[in-house]
Each structure stands twice: as C-alpha cells, then as structure tokens.
C-alpha cells in the first residue's frame, strides 16, 4: 500500500484483493478513480465507482466501503477533501451560497469534461513530483477545481455551500439503519440533530434502554443470526456489525450467549 497526502489531497494505492472499512465522512470529498473500483454503502443504497469515474462523496455520512483492485493490478484513487473553512472563505470571496436544501444521495456522480480531465492531469503531475506538502499550491488547486465544477454544474453550490447543521430526525429509523457503524455516541447525536444529553434522553424514551445497551444487543443478535443461520465466521462479520477488533467481539459474544462464536461452528461440524 502506498499513500501520499497532505491536509487536502490524498493519493492511495492498494495491492490487496479487497479492503473493507467504514468511515464517517466529516467533509465533502471529491474522488477520482484512477484504477480498480469501489463499492460504497450508506445503509440505504449501494453505489459503485469504476475506473475513470469522478464523484462527490457528501459530508456527514456514515458509509461502509470495499475497494477492489483490477485483475493483476492495483487500486488507485485520488481524493480531494473540501474543508469547511476553505468553503466558507470561498463563499465569501465569490459570494456563493445555497439557495435551498438538497437531500442528495451519499455519492453524487460528476460527468467528466475536457476541463476536468486537464485538471486531473495537472494534479497527477503535482503528486508525481512530490509537491503535496506545498499547502499554498494545494489550496489553490482545490479552489481551481471548485470553480471548474461550478461552471459546468452550478447547482452543486446547493450542496457544497450549505453550512447548516443536521436537523433533528426520527431517532428510531436512523438508529435501526445505522447501529452497525463503529462510531461514538457524540457522532450519532450530531447526525440526528441533537446534543449528546438530548440524544441519550430521547433514546431511552424510544428504546427503553441506554444507547450502549441497545446498540450492543442489536449487534450481538445480528452476529448470532449471521453465524448460526448464514454460516458466517466471527472474522467474517465483526467489522461489518460494528466491532473494532475480533477479541472484543468474541468477549462480548461469549458474555452474552455463554460460549464463544467458534463453539457454534464446532457444534455444527459434529452435527450437534
């Protein structure tokens, strides 16, 4: 794996057959797929990006992803992170603002054109010449990219320059869609439009349990189903259902059910 980055641009190169992971996306990210592909899931939809695709990954999203190198090749991507401070400064400089809220999907495809293609070539030259540590140059390139995008797709300003906080949403629906994500309670509270104290209070009213108890129980129940009914192993699923490491998952599973997840497979092997 190779990775070149500064605070605004990341070039990634992976040789593994696939890399699974999950992320909270704190800022808008423009992603260009140089080779290979990836699948991104936000709990409602799945999106696929192929070689040559250019996409906007929207901020304030919980996403899971799988990266696939091409056959006998490597996965390569270039991501440009659009920090809020930079966007706020640009909005002031160019008098840009969102006209209205746009409930967009997690991944927004951006059509390629000649200007974008030439821009990406120039960015690749900067990466190849190891100038990613030149902050002034990188900031200028990020601004250049935004001006190119707004020229061809002016409606993007309603996404990029919307600085409002997440609004208060249905807690039950959100948590049932997102409990598998390994993020802290502060992040869940923010994404549901609540302070941490309000989140905990509303949670107990809705679920009649503390957030920690409910989330752990939901994850373990799903793990039990995946192992006993779907034939999965602990190592297959522990990340998928929100555990940070295998040992923590195995400990929690045994504490809940009285035996480790590997015992289930041992029983099945002997026909018990």
C-alpha positions as CSV (number, residue, x, y, z in Angstrom):
1,X,0.0,0.0,0.0
2,X,1.2,3.5,-0.9
3,X,-0.3,6.7,0.3
4,X,0.7,10.3,-0.4
5,X,-1.3,13.1,1.2
6,X,-1.5,16.5,2.8
7,X,-4.4,18.0,4.6
8,X,-6.4,18.5,1.4
9,X,-5.4,15.8,-1.2
10,X,-4.8,12.0,-0.7
11,X,-3.5,9.6,-3.3
12,X,-4.0,6.0,-2.4
13,X,-2.7,2.8,-4.0
14,X,-3.6,-0.7,-2.6
15,X,-2.5,-4.1,-3.9
16,X,-4.9,-6.2,-1.7
17,X,-7.7,-8.0,-3.4
18,X,-10.2,-6.0,-1.4
19,X,-10.1,-3.6,1.6
20,X,-13.1,-3.3,3.7
21,X,-13.7,-0.5,6.1
22,X,-16.1,2.1,7.3
23,X,-16.0,5.9,7.7
24,X,-17.8,8.9,9.0
25,X,-17.4,11.4,6.2
26,X,-16.8,14.7,8.0
27,X,-16.3,16.9,4.9
28,X,-17.2,16.8,1.3
29,X,-14.8,14.7,-0.7
30,X,-14.2,14.7,-4.4
31,X,-13.0,11.3,-5.5
32,X,-11.4,10.3,-8.8
33,X,-10.9,6.6,-9.5
34,X,-7.6,6.0,-11.3
35,X,-7.8,2.2,-11.4
36,X,-9.9,-0.5,-9.9
37,X,-13.3,0.2,-8.3
38,X,-15.0,0.6,-5.0
39,X,-18.5,0.0,-3.6
40,X,-19.9,2.4,-1.0
41,X,-22.9,1.7,1.1
42,X,-24.7,4.2,3.3
43,X,-27.3,1.9,4.9
44,X,-29.9,2.7,2.3
45,X,-28.2,2.4,-1.0
46,X,-25.1,0.9,-2.6
47,X,-23.0,2.9,-5.1
48,X,-20.2,1.6,-7.3
49,X,-17.4,3.7,-8.8
50,X,-15.4,2.3,-11.7
51,X,-12.1,3.4,-13.3
52,X,-12.3,6.9,-14.7
53,X,-15.4,7.9,-12.5
54,X,-15.4,11.2,-10.7
55,X,-17.7,11.5,-7.7
56,X,-18.7,13.8,-4.9
57,X,-19.0,12.0,-1.6
58,X,-21.3,14.1,0.6
59,X,-20.3,15.2,4.1
60,X,-22.0,14.0,7.3
61,X,-22.5,10.4,6.0
62,X,-21.9,7.1,7.7
63,X,-20.5,4.8,4.9
64,X,-19.0,1.3,4.5
65,X,-16.8,0.6,1.6
66,X,-15.0,-2.1,-0.2
67,X,-12.1,-1.4,-2.6
68,X,-11.3,-3.7,-5.5
69,X,-8.0,-3.6,-7.4
70,X,-8.3,-4.7,-11.1
71,X,-7.1,-8.2,-12.0
72,X,-3.3,-8.3,-11.8
73,X,-3.3,-4.6,-10.9
74,X,-3.6,-2.1,-8.1
75,X,-6.4,0.1,-6.7
76,X,-5.6,3.8,-7.2
77,X,-7.6,6.8,-6.2
78,X,-7.2,10.5,-5.8
79,X,-9.4,12.2,-3.1
80,X,-9.7,16.0,-2.7
81,X,-11.0,16.9,0.8
82,X,-13.0,20.1,0.9
83,X,-12.7,21.5,4.5
84,X,-15.5,23.8,5.7
85,X,-13.1,26.7,6.5
86,X,-11.9,26.7,2.9
87,X,-15.5,26.5,1.6
88,X,-16.7,29.3,3.9
89,X,-13.8,31.5,2.7
90,X,-14.6,30.8,-0.9
91,X,-18.3,31.5,-0.4
92,X,-17.3,35.0,1.0
93,X,-14.8,35.7,-1.8
94,X,-17.1,34.7,-4.7
95,X,-20.5,35.5,-3.0
96,X,-21.6,31.9,-3.1
97,X,-24.5,30.4,-1.1
98,X,-27.0,27.6,-1.2
99,X,-30.4,28.6,-2.4
100,X,-32.2,25.6,-0.8
101,X,-31.5,22.3,0.9
102,X,-30.9,19.4,-1.5
103,X,-31.5,15.9,0.0
104,X,-28.9,14.3,-2.2
105,X,-27.6,10.7,-2.2
106,X,-24.3,9.9,-0.4
107,X,-22.4,9.7,-3.7
108,X,-23.1,12.2,-6.5
109,X,-21.6,11.3,-9.9
110,X,-19.9,14.2,-11.7
111,X,-19.7,14.0,-15.5
112,X,-16.2,14.3,-16.9
113,X,-15.3,17.1,-19.4
114,X,-12.2,18.4,-21.0
115,X,-11.5,21.0,-18.2
116,X,-11.8,18.3,-15.5
117,X,-9.6,15.9,-17.4
118,X,-6.9,18.5,-17.9
119,X,-7.2,19.5,-14.2
120,X,-6.7,15.9,-13.1
121,X,-3.6,15.5,-15.3
122,X,-2.1,18.6,-13.7
123,X,-3.0,17.3,-10.2
124,X,-1.3,13.9,-11.0
125,X,1.8,15.8,-12.1
126,X,1.9,17.5,-8.7
127,X,1.6,14.2,-6.9
128,X,4.3,12.6,-9.0
129,X,6.7,15.4,-8.3
130,X,6.1,15.2,-4.5
131,X,4.6,18.7,-4.1
132,X,1.7,17.6,-1.9
133,X,3.4,19.3,1.1
134,X,3.0,22.7,-0.6
135,X,-0.1,23.9,1.2
136,X,-0.5,27.1,-0.8
137,X,-0.3,25.2,-4.1
138,X,-2.8,22.6,-2.9
139,X,-5.3,25.2,-1.6
140,X,-5.1,26.9,-4.9
141,X,-5.7,23.7,-6.8
142,X,-8.7,22.9,-4.6
143,X,-10.2,26.4,-5.4
144,X,-9.5,25.9,-9.1
145,X,-11.3,22.6,-9.0
146,X,-14.4,24.1,-7.4
147,X,-14.5,26.9,-10.0
148,X,-14.4,24.3,-12.8
149,X,-17.2,22.3,-11.2
150,X,-19.4,25.3,-10.6
151,X,-19.0,26.4,-14.1
152,X,-20.3,23.1,-15.5
153,X,-22.7,22.3,-12.6
154,X,-23.8,25.4,-10.8
155,X,-26.4,23.5,-8.8
156,X,-23.6,21.9,-6.8
157,X,-23.4,25.1,-4.8
158,X,-26.6,23.9,-3.0
159,X,-24.6,21.0,-1.7
160,X,-21.1,22.4,-1.3
161,X,-22.1,25.7,0.3
162,X,-24.8,24.5,2.6
163,X,-23.3,25.1,6.1
164,X,-26.4,24.2,8.1
165,X,-26.2,21.7,10.9
166,X,-28.0,18.3,10.6
167,X,-31.7,18.8,11.5
168,X,-33.5,16.7,14.1
169,X,-34.6,13.5,12.6
170,X,-36.5,10.3,13.5
171,X,-34.3,8.6,16.0
172,X,-35.8,5.1,15.7
173,X,-35.5,5.0,12.0
174,X,-31.9,6.4,12.0
175,X,-30.6,4.0,14.7
176,X,-32.1,0.9,13.1
177,X,-30.4,1.8,9.9
178,X,-27.0,2.8,11.4
179,X,-26.3,0.8,14.6
180,X,-23.7,-1.3,12.8
181,X,-21.4,1.7,12.3
182,X,-18.5,1.9,14.8
183,X,-18.8,5.5,15.8
184,X,-19.2,7.1,19.2
185,X,-22.4,8.4,20.7
186,X,-21.4,12.0,20.1
187,X,-21.3,11.3,16.4
188,X,-24.7,9.6,16.5
189,X,-26.1,12.5,18.4
190,X,-24.8,15.1,15.9
191,X,-26.1,13.2,12.9
192,X,-29.6,13.0,14.4
193,X,-29.6,16.8,15.1
194,X,-29.3,16.5,18.9
195,X,-26.9,17.4,21.7
196,X,-25.5,14.3,23.5
197,X,-27.7,14.8,26.5
198,X,-30.8,15.2,24.4
199,X,-29.8,12.1,22.3
200,X,-29.5,10.0,25.4
201,X,-32.8,11.2,26.8
202,X,-34.7,10.7,23.6
203,X,-33.1,7.3,23.1
204,X,-34.3,6.0,26.4
205,X,-37.8,7.2,25.6
206,X,-37.9,5.5,22.3
207,X,-36.0,2.2,23.0
208,X,-36.4,1.9,26.8
209,X,-32.7,1.2,27.2
210,X,-29.4,3.1,27.2
211,X,-27.8,3.7,23.8
212,X,-24.8,1.5,24.8
213,X,-27.0,-1.5,25.9
214,X,-29.3,-1.3,22.9
215,X,-26.5,-1.0,20.3
216,X,-24.5,-3.8,21.8
217,X,-27.6,-6.1,21.9
218,X,-28.6,-5.3,18.3
219,X,-25.0,-6.1,17.1
220,X,-24.8,-9.3,19.0
221,X,-28.2,-10.5,17.9
222,X,-27.3,-9.9,14.3
223,X,-24.0,-11.7,14.8
224,X,-25.8,-14.7,16.3
225,X,-28.1,-14.9,13.2
226,X,-25.2,-14.5,10.7
227,X,-23.2,-17.2,12.4
228,X,-25.9,-19.7,13.2
229,X,-28.2,-19.2,10.1
230,X,-25.8,-17.9,7.4
231,X,-22.7,-19.9,8.3
232,X,-20.5,-16.8,8.7
233,X,-17.4,-16.8,11.0
234,X,-16.5,-14.3,13.6
235,X,-13.7,-12.9,11.5
236,X,-16.1,-12.5,8.5
237,X,-18.5,-10.3,10.4
238,X,-17.0,-8.4,13.4
239,X,-16.2,-5.3,11.4
240,X,-19.4,-5.5,9.4
241,X,-21.5,-5.3,12.5
242,X,-19.5,-2.5,14.2
243,X,-16.9,-4.1,16.4
244,X,-13.4,-2.6,16.4
245,X,-11.5,-5.8,16.8
246,X,-12.1,-9.6,16.9
247,X,-11.1,-10.1,20.5
248,X,-13.6,-7.6,21.8
249,X,-16.3,-9.1,19.6
250,X,-15.6,-12.7,20.9
251,X,-15.5,-11.5,24.5
252,X,-18.9,-9.7,24.2
253,X,-20.4,-12.6,22.3
254,X,-19.4,-15.1,25.0
255,X,-20.6,-12.9,27.8
256,X,-24.0,-12.6,26.1
257,X,-24.6,-16.2,24.9
258,X,-22.3,-18.2,27.3
259,X,-20.0,-19.6,24.6
260,X,-17.6,-18.2,22.0
261,X,-18.6,-17.8,18.4
262,X,-16.2,-20.6,17.4
263,X,-18.1,-23.1,19.5
264,X,-21.1,-22.7,17.2
265,X,-19.1,-24.0,14.2
266,X,-17.6,-26.8,16.3
267,X,-21.0,-27.9,17.2
268,X,-22.1,-27.8,13.5
269,X,-19.1,-29.8,12.5
270,X,-20.1,-32.6,14.8
271,X,-23.8,-32.4,13.8
272,X,-25.0,-31.1,17.2
